[in-house]
Every structure is written in structure tokens, then in C-alpha cells.
């Protein structure tokens, strides 16, 4: 029996109270364990979190499950290592975070996110009313013709799913380098290189950061660089690579609006060790990022695109300028609380109109003709 099969079976045994939610229920996206007797799940299309009637027999059994998990992924969780991040190897498809007492006052806490098992596509997002056909066509053209796109949103809003869907528009002939903290993206293109950050070993050695991998990727002759999420000073490396000819990059960032996404990127650039002046960071962000797509988890549990905006640079007061091309327009609620509405064009013409009219054919802009050409 393979090592992975042995650990897979023991994990099912140790996590038996939630095993059916982890392995057998495709609608469950996250399982949150707050000590032995408080467990919540997040499900597609269900607002908020749902507390389930499950529990571990005691704290020791839950800690045994965590230690087994740590051994599986070659991590350490003990008095000197209060938390642990891990991605379980195939075929588990889970990303796990653990934090233990005394840092956690309520006991051992385990957060398990399930990766989607199928490749998300824009067509799949359209079926779920997350995006309209016109917005999908608009974004497809921008990806195809090498524009820099940042996907913004909160935790669990669907950023990675959208990034995965957008990547399908990258031509097959291009070489793609994907950089992530925990590998989630599953691109369809055959010429894709996946790089994954690595934490330090139990002795504090061997850590490989997103920034390390980004520097490596620039030496790998990429046509495209996809960074799963920018969280720290690697944002400056990404921004500067966009400005130096690596256009068509895609990434995600935690932010609630398009404007806040730019501010967040500026702040992350300042976390780089280069001591960059604020106005330089702001100018570079405004020049490098061309489109911001904001995704949100709505109160009814649905995940939708809230706005798509084009970055117009800085104004006379050195503040970011945006042009919204699409925005979500609410039309009320159904009797059972579902939010009605859809992503609608604002009527504004794209700043990329001349470029797109030169590169794209008429058959590629059937639904977005007015965005590129005006009325």
C-alpha cells in the first residue's frame, strides 16, 4: 500500500466526525472546527456558515488528528510551533490551517478549505449567474490580448475560481508560470509550470517564498505569470515585471472595491525592502494594473462579480482614477431572500478601444461592440 493511501485512510479515521462533509458532499467548500464540540461548514448557495451536529469525543482525539495530519505533510505542531499551514497531496484536495492552545483559547482550531475538483470556466460562472455573457466576452478579450488584470475580493468570495476561469483565454501556444502559496489553480494549457512556496522545515531551514519564486520565474522565459495571491512585498516585483514587458499577468488581492485594491497593492509594494517612496509606488501601480475585477460573496450566499473597472492612471492630486465598465445592479429580492440583479454595462467606452479594434476580429466582440466602439 502506498504511503499516501495509508495516510489517506488514517485521516478519514481521525477526522471521522466530519469525513462525509470533506469527502462526500461536493456542495461543502469549507469545514471549520473550533475545538472538539463546535463545527461549522460553508456550503455553496447557502448564506453564512452552518453549525452541524457533530463533535470529536475530546480535545486529545482532535489533537491526535492534527498531529497525524502534520506528520503526513512533514510539518511540526507543538509548543514551539503554534500553527501550521498545509496543502494535502493528491487526491485529498484540501488546504488546511491549524492553530493550537494556548494561543487558541477555545481549543484546537482547524480550518479546511476544499479545492474545486473541476476546472472552473466562464461558462460555468455564467450558469451560476456570477457573470454575464457580455462581461465574460469583455474579460476574455482582455486576457487574450495581454492586459494586466487584478481580481479583488474578500476571503471565500471566489477570486481563485475566477482567476482559473480567466486563464482559459490564454492561447495554448504561450508558456505560463503559476506561482502560489498553496497550489489551487488548475490550468488547461499544456505548457504550464507550477511553482509552490514552501515553509521552513522544523529546524527553520529551507523556506521558499512567493518572492523567491517570482524572481525564479523571470528567468524561465514566461509569456505569462500568474500569481495566485499577492500578500506581501512580492507585489512590487509583480508590478515592476508588468512595467518591464511581462504584460498579460493575472493575480488576486484581498480588497472590497476596485479602488481599495489599488490602495492595497500600493501598501504591499511599500512592504518591499527597497524603501520605495509612496508616490513612486502609487505611480507604478497606476501604470501597471489595467483592469480590476471585484468579486463578492453576497448576503444570500451567492458569489458574483460586483464591478469591473479600468485604471486610468492618477489625477492632478495623485489619486487613482477608475472607469467602471460593468457594475452589479440590484433588482430586489425573491420571497426566499435571493438577491435579484445582474452585472450591467455602464455605457462607458473602454480606454483600450483602439488597441482592441486593431487586434480583435468582429466575431470576437459580438456582445461588447458598444464598449469598444461606442454607440
Helices and strands as residue ranges (DSSP letters): H 3-14, G 16-18, H 19-23, E 28-34, E 39-43, E 50-52, H 59-72, E 83-87, E 94-99, E 109-114, H 122-127, H 133-144, E 149-153, H 159-167, E 176-180, E 192-196, H 210-217, E 224-227, H 234-243, E 250-254, H 258-270, H 278-288, E 291-297, E 303-314, E 320-333, E 339-345, H 353-359, G 362-364, H 369-373
